[in-house]
Amino acid sequence: MMNVDVLGQSMAEQLEQILWTARSAGSSLIVSRSQHPDTIGMMMREGLVRERLGHLVLTPKGHARRRKCAPY
C-alpha cells in the first residue's frame, strides 16, 4: 500500500513538493518543518536534510535529489 496523505499525495509527490519549495538562505536551501512531518522524517533518515542552527537544510545528497526531480 502506498503512503498517501489527506490531500491524496503520495510520499514521492510530497518529497518533490518539499524539495521544490525549499527557500534560499545564502548558499543553503531551507525546508519548512511544517510540511508533511512523515516525509520530513524520511528525508532526515535518508540524509537529504540535516539540522543546522535550528533549521532544516538540504545536504549535498538533497541538492542532487532536487536536481534529479526537476520538471525541466
Chimera marker file (.cmm) of the C-alpha trace (Angstrom):
<marker_set name="trace">
<marker id="1" x="0.000" y="0.000" z="0.000" r="1" g="1" b="0" radius="0.5"/>
<marker id="2" x="1.274" y="3.450" z="-0.939" r="1" g="1" b="0" radius="0.5"/>
<marker id="3" x="1.673" y="6.082" z="1.781" r="1" g="1" b="0" radius="0.5"/>
<marker id="4" x="-0.878" y="8.815" z="0.921" r="1" g="1" b="0" radius="0.5"/>
<marker id="5" x="-1.754" y="11.908" z="2.965" r="1" g="1" b="0" radius="0.5"/>
<marker id="6" x="-5.165" y="13.533" z="3.454" r="1" g="1" b="0" radius="0.5"/>
<marker id="7" x="-4.730" y="15.535" z="0.226" r="1" g="1" b="0" radius="0.5"/>
<marker id="8" x="-4.154" y="12.330" z="-1.730" r="1" g="1" b="0" radius="0.5"/>
<marker id="9" x="-0.445" y="12.943" z="-2.289" r="1" g="1" b="0" radius="0.5"/>
<marker id="10" x="1.975" y="10.034" z="-2.282" r="1" g="1" b="0" radius="0.5"/>
<marker id="11" x="5.204" y="10.339" z="-0.299" r="1" g="1" b="0" radius="0.5"/>
<marker id="12" x="7.105" y="10.740" z="-3.600" r="1" g="1" b="0" radius="0.5"/>
<marker id="13" x="4.851" y="13.683" z="-4.538" r="1" g="1" b="0" radius="0.5"/>
<marker id="14" x="5.301" y="15.177" z="-1.072" r="1" g="1" b="0" radius="0.5"/>
<marker id="15" x="9.076" y="14.803" z="-1.391" r="1" g="1" b="0" radius="0.5"/>
<marker id="16" x="9.111" y="16.635" z="-4.736" r="1" g="1" b="0" radius="0.5"/>
<marker id="17" x="6.902" y="19.390" z="-3.328" r="1" g="1" b="0" radius="0.5"/>
<marker id="18" x="9.176" y="19.847" z="-0.308" r="1" g="1" b="0" radius="0.5"/>
<marker id="19" x="12.322" y="19.890" z="-2.448" r="1" g="1" b="0" radius="0.5"/>
<marker id="20" x="10.893" y="22.472" z="-4.848" r="1" g="1" b="0" radius="0.5"/>
<marker id="21" x="9.530" y="24.759" z="-2.117" r="1" g="1" b="0" radius="0.5"/>
<marker id="22" x="12.855" y="24.920" z="-0.254" r="1" g="1" b="0" radius="0.5"/>
<marker id="23" x="13.790" y="28.575" z="0.104" r="1" g="1" b="0" radius="0.5"/>
<marker id="24" x="17.193" y="30.057" z="-0.462" r="1" g="1" b="0" radius="0.5"/>
<marker id="25" x="19.133" y="31.387" z="2.527" r="1" g="1" b="0" radius="0.5"/>
<marker id="26" x="22.545" y="32.393" z="1.294" r="1" g="1" b="0" radius="0.5"/>
<marker id="27" x="24.176" y="29.268" z="-0.087" r="1" g="1" b="0" radius="0.5"/>
<marker id="28" x="21.707" y="26.967" z="1.731" r="1" g="1" b="0" radius="0.5"/>
<marker id="29" x="18.234" y="25.773" z="0.857" r="1" g="1" b="0" radius="0.5"/>
<marker id="30" x="15.958" y="25.664" z="3.904" r="1" g="1" b="0" radius="0.5"/>
<marker id="31" x="12.995" y="23.310" z="4.214" r="1" g="1" b="0" radius="0.5"/>
<marker id="32" x="9.896" y="24.193" z="6.248" r="1" g="1" b="0" radius="0.5"/>
<marker id="33" x="9.273" y="21.903" z="9.227" r="1" g="1" b="0" radius="0.5"/>
<marker id="34" x="5.507" y="22.371" z="8.849" r="1" g="1" b="0" radius="0.5"/>
<marker id="35" x="5.322" y="20.395" z="5.587" r="1" g="1" b="0" radius="0.5"/>
<marker id="36" x="4.435" y="16.689" z="5.771" r="1" g="1" b="0" radius="0.5"/>
<marker id="37" x="6.179" y="15.634" z="9.035" r="1" g="1" b="0" radius="0.5"/>
<marker id="38" x="6.421" y="11.963" z="7.989" r="1" g="1" b="0" radius="0.5"/>
<marker id="39" x="8.151" y="12.882" z="4.736" r="1" g="1" b="0" radius="0.5"/>
<marker id="40" x="10.496" y="15.303" z="6.539" r="1" g="1" b="0" radius="0.5"/>
<marker id="41" x="11.391" y="12.441" z="8.918" r="1" g="1" b="0" radius="0.5"/>
<marker id="42" x="12.095" y="10.148" z="5.970" r="1" g="1" b="0" radius="0.5"/>
<marker id="43" x="14.265" y="12.865" z="4.378" r="1" g="1" b="0" radius="0.5"/>
<marker id="44" x="16.299" y="13.152" z="7.590" r="1" g="1" b="0" radius="0.5"/>
<marker id="45" x="16.754" y="9.367" z="7.821" r="1" g="1" b="0" radius="0.5"/>
<marker id="46" x="17.890" y="9.217" z="4.175" r="1" g="1" b="0" radius="0.5"/>
<marker id="47" x="20.316" y="12.108" z="4.646" r="1" g="1" b="0" radius="0.5"/>
<marker id="48" x="18.539" y="14.529" z="2.303" r="1" g="1" b="0" radius="0.5"/>
<marker id="49" x="18.226" y="17.198" z="5.019" r="1" g="1" b="0" radius="0.5"/>
<marker id="50" x="20.035" y="17.928" z="8.260" r="1" g="1" b="0" radius="0.5"/>
<marker id="51" x="19.546" y="20.314" z="11.122" r="1" g="1" b="0" radius="0.5"/>
<marker id="52" x="21.769" y="23.395" z="11.200" r="1" g="1" b="0" radius="0.5"/>
<marker id="53" x="21.285" y="26.309" z="13.605" r="1" g="1" b="0" radius="0.5"/>
<marker id="54" x="17.697" y="25.212" z="14.233" r="1" g="1" b="0" radius="0.5"/>
<marker id="55" x="16.811" y="24.989" z="10.537" r="1" g="1" b="0" radius="0.5"/>
<marker id="56" x="16.439" y="22.028" z="8.195" r="1" g="1" b="0" radius="0.5"/>
<marker id="57" x="18.815" y="22.470" z="5.264" r="1" g="1" b="0" radius="0.5"/>
<marker id="58" x="19.335" y="20.340" z="2.184" r="1" g="1" b="0" radius="0.5"/>
<marker id="59" x="22.507" y="18.263" z="2.209" r="1" g="1" b="0" radius="0.5"/>
<marker id="60" x="24.563" y="17.696" z="-0.961" r="1" g="1" b="0" radius="0.5"/>
<marker id="61" x="22.551" y="14.472" z="-1.374" r="1" g="1" b="0" radius="0.5"/>
<marker id="62" x="19.337" y="16.537" z="-1.044" r="1" g="1" b="0" radius="0.5"/>
<marker id="63" x="20.551" y="19.019" z="-3.670" r="1" g="1" b="0" radius="0.5"/>
<marker id="64" x="21.282" y="16.146" z="-6.059" r="1" g="1" b="0" radius="0.5"/>
<marker id="65" x="17.815" y="14.665" z="-5.463" r="1" g="1" b="0" radius="0.5"/>
<marker id="66" x="16.250" y="18.107" z="-6.061" r="1" g="1" b="0" radius="0.5"/>
<marker id="67" x="18.049" y="18.424" z="-9.422" r="1" g="1" b="0" radius="0.5"/>
<marker id="68" x="17.037" y="14.863" z="-10.335" r="1" g="1" b="0" radius="0.5"/>
<marker id="69" x="13.313" y="15.591" z="-9.966" r="1" g="1" b="0" radius="0.5"/>
<marker id="70" x="13.490" y="18.901" z="-11.882" r="1" g="1" b="0" radius="0.5"/>
<marker id="71" x="10.406" y="19.409" z="-14.056" r="1" g="1" b="0" radius="0.5"/>
<marker id="72" x="12.529" y="20.714" z="-16.945" r="1" g="1" b="0" radius="0.5"/>
<link id1="1" id2="2" r="1" g="1" b="0" radius="0.2"/>
<link id1="2" id2="3" r="1" g="1" b="0" radius="0.2"/>
<link id1="3" id2="4" r="1" g="1" b="0" radius="0.2"/>
<link id1="4" id2="5" r="1" g="1" b="0" radius="0.2"/>
<link id1="5" id2="6" r="1" g="1" b="0" radius="0.2"/>
<link id1="6" id2="7" r="1" g="1" b="0" radius="0.2"/>
<link id1="7" id2="8" r="1" g="1" b="0" radius="0.2"/>
<link id1="8" id2="9" r="1" g="1" b="0" radius="0.2"/>
<link id1="9" id2="10" r="1" g="1" b="0" radius="0.2"/>
<link id1="10" id2="11" r="1" g="1" b="0" radius="0.2"/>
<link id1="11" id2="12" r="1" g="1" b="0" radius="0.2"/>
<link id1="12" id2="13" r="1" g="1" b="0" radius="0.2"/>
<link id1="13" id2="14" r="1" g="1" b="0" radius="0.2"/>
<link id1="14" id2="15" r="1" g="1" b="0" radius="0.2"/>
<link id1="15" id2="16" r="1" g="1" b="0" radius="0.2"/>
<link id1="16" id2="17" r="1" g="1" b="0" radius="0.2"/>
<link id1="17" id2="18" r="1" g="1" b="0" radius="0.2"/>
<link id1="18" id2="19" r="1" g="1" b="0" radius="0.2"/>
<link id1="19" id2="20" r="1" g="1" b="0" radius="0.2"/>
<link id1="20" id2="21" r="1" g="1" b="0" radius="0.2"/>
<link id1="21" id2="22" r="1" g="1" b="0" radius="0.2"/>
<link id1="22" id2="23" r="1" g="1" b="0" radius="0.2"/>
<link id1="23" id2="24" r="1" g="1" b="0" radius="0.2"/>
<link id1="24" id2="25" r="1" g="1" b="0" radius="0.2"/>
<link id1="25" id2="26" r="1" g="1" b="0" radius="0.2"/>
<link id1="26" id2="27" r="1" g="1" b="0" radius="0.2"/>
<link id1="27" id2="28" r="1" g="1" b="0" radius="0.2"/>
<link id1="28" id2="29" r="1" g="1" b="0" radius="0.2"/>
<link id1="29" id2="30" r="1" g="1" b="0" radius="0.2"/>
<link id1="30" id2="31" r="1" g="1" b="0" radius="0.2"/>
<link id1="31" id2="32" r="1" g="1" b="0" radius="0.2"/>
<link id1="32" id2="33" r="1" g="1" b="0" radius="0.2"/>
<link id1="33" id2="34" r="1" g="1" b="0" radius="0.2"/>
<link id1="34" id2="35" r="1" g="1" b="0" radius="0.2"/>
<link id1="35" id2="36" r="1" g="1" b="0" radius="0.2"/>
<link id1="36" id2="37" r="1" g="1" b="0" radius="0.2"/>
<link id1="37" id2="38" r="1" g="1" b="0" radius="0.2"/>
<link id1="38" id2="39" r="1" g="1" b="0" radius="0.2"/>
<link id1="39" id2="40" r="1" g="1" b="0" radius="0.2"/>
<link id1="40" id2="41" r="1" g="1" b="0" radius="0.2"/>
<link id1="41" id2="42" r="1" g="1" b="0" radius="0.2"/>
<link id1="42" id2="43" r="1" g="1" b="0" radius="0.2"/>
<link id1="43" id2="44" r="1" g="1" b="0" radius="0.2"/>
<link id1="44" id2="45" r="1" g="1" b="0" radius="0.2"/>
<link id1="45" id2="46" r="1" g="1" b="0" radius="0.2"/>
<link id1="46" id2="47" r="1" g="1" b="0" radius="0.2"/>
<link id1="47" id2="48" r="1" g="1" b="0" radius="0.2"/>
<link id1="48" id2="49" r="1" g="1" b="0" radius="0.2"/>
<link id1="49" id2="50" r="1" g="1" b="0" radius="0.2"/>
<link id1="50" id2="51" r="1" g="1" b="0" radius="0.2"/>
<link id1="51" id2="52" r="1" g="1" b="0" radius="0.2"/>
<link id1="52" id2="53" r="1" g="1" b="0" radius="0.2"/>
<link id1="53" id2="54" r="1" g="1" b="0" radius="0.2"/>
<link id1="54" id2="55" r="1" g="1" b="0" radius="0.2"/>
<link id1="55" id2="56" r="1" g="1" b="0" radius="0.2"/>
<link id1="56" id2="57" r="1" g="1" b="0" radius="0.2"/>
<link id1="57" id2="58" r="1" g="1" b="0" radius="0.2"/>
<link id1="58" id2="59" r="1" g="1" b="0" radius="0.2"/>
<link id1="59" id2="60" r="1" g="1" b="0" radius="0.2"/>
<link id1="60" id2="61" r="1" g="1" b="0" radius="0.2"/>
<link id1="61" id2="62" r="1" g="1" b="0" radius="0.2"/>
<link id1="62" id2="63" r="1" g="1" b="0" radius="0.2"/>
<link id1="63" id2="64" r="1" g="1" b="0" radius="0.2"/>
<link id1="64" id2="65" r="1" g="1" b="0" radius="0.2"/>
<link id1="65" id2="66" r="1" g="1" b="0" radius="0.2"/>
<link id1="66" id2="67" r="1" g="1" b="0" radius="0.2"/>
<link id1="67" id2="68" r="1" g="1" b="0" radius="0.2"/>
<link id1="68" id2="69" r="1" g="1" b="0" radius="0.2"/>
<link id1="69" id2="70" r="1" g="1" b="0" radius="0.2"/>
<link id1="70" id2="71" r="1" g="1" b="0" radius="0.2"/>
<link id1="71" id2="72" r="1" g="1" b="0" radius="0.2"/>
</marker_set>
